[in-house]
Amino acid sequence: MAKASQISDLRVRMLEPLPAPRDVRRDQPLGPGRSALVRASRRETADILRGDDDRLLLIVGPCSVHDPAAALDYARRLAAVAAELRDDLLVVMRVYFEKPRTTVGWKGLINDPDLDGSHDVIRGLRIARDVLLSVLDVGLPIATEFLEPTSPQYTADAVTWGAIGARNVESQVHRQLASGLSMPVGLKNSTDGDVQIAIDAAVTAANEHTFFGVDSEGRAAAVETTGNPDCHIILRGSVAGPNYYAADVAKALEAAARSGLTGALAHGLIVDASHGNSGKDHLRQAEVVREIAQRLAAGERGITGLMMESFLEAGAQEPGPLPTLTYGQSVTDKCLSWPTTADLLRELAAAIRARRA
């Protein structure tokens, strides 16, 4: 029972110190080769988003990583197809470790790496960094969603493209975070479908900010940023239905142009084929991708990238201890199977070739 004089941490069970981000990065270093891949792929991504490269940006991979071995298996397959299609597509693998929950549920590999409620966060951080390094080693750039404002200190040096999700796009904390990140960042429309919120977030993130954060030694710090010019919007649909149609894209770009910003925000946007645009139905997701491929082939502009949720096996399963799970199947949102994914990537590459012609 708390003492009568105690007024702080009344509902905190425990505070466990984390290792300093600098120490984790020193123990699991990026190294020159991986650093070169991150730098080059960030530059290529920004070129596509600004219209200086006519390829399509593809953010594709599992809804969330729960099994490092299956994630690496997937990465090897994806890397081979990405190399085959690199003249038409820039493929960046989804490597998501933090999952926002509507109420409660498994919050991702960093938070609970054993999927059993033990919440060994320190182990989760190190496993996550191992996965990042392994994916870079097969030659793939990495995309992730930034959920916790502290975790990027441990992972962001390995990331080519970041996202702020629909639940956090209105958060001042996440907008400020995006303003200081070293890579392009996509901002999703809110869960109710409001695209202006994402545009406002991009404008906010393009500006300078000072806010509370941590430094590389894990100390509380005042963070001053210069602003991120490569923020852009993502149409992910909503509870009311999809917003990936040509009219939706045109309307969103018109609103973005009114913001006064140039560059990535004004030039184009990314469509998320999952979530509200497919009702989280992986079969419908494939149809959405094919519809967009047909529009691109017909010459439509404004869509600079596409997001797809994909894993080795189709569908999804309930989270649980790793030995009890189907190998290569999502434990969060339903995903496309690998064979379907490979077919869709080739269709999208053919669409980009047709658009050029």
Salt bridges, closest charged atoms under 4 A:
ASP23 OD1 - ARG22 NE 3.59
ASP23 OD1 - ARG26 NH1 3.24
ASP27 OD1 - ARG26 NH2 3.18
ASP27 OD2 - ARG126 NH2 3.52
GLU44 OE1 - ARG55 NH2 2.71
ASP53 OD2 - ARG55 NH2 2.96
ASP54 OD2 - ARG356 NE 2.72
ASP73 OD1 - ARG77 NE 3.02
GLU84 OE1 - ARG346 NH2 2.96
ASP88 OD2 - ARG353 NH1 2.83
ASP88 OD1 - ARG356 NH1 2.65
ASP114 OD1 - ARG123 NH1 2.77
ASP137 OD1 - ARG34 NE 2.84
ASP157 OD2 - ARG129 NH2 2.85
ASP215 OD2 - ARG219 NE 2.74
GLU217 OE2 - ARG22 NH1 3.03
GLU217 OE1 - ARG219 NH1 3.56
ASP230 OD1 - ARG50 NH2 2.78
ASP272 OD2 - LYS188 NZ 2.93
ASP272 OD2 - HIS275 ND1 2.63
GLU287 OE1 - ARG284 NH1 2.90
GLU291 OE2 - ARG284 NH1 2.90
GLU300 OE1 - ARG295 NE 2.72
GLU309 OE2 - ARG94 NH2 3.24
GLU309 OE2 - HIS275 NE2 3.74
ASP333 OD2 - HIS275 NE2 3.36
ASP333 OD1 - LYS280 NZ 3.80
GLU347 OE2 - ARG290 NE 3.12
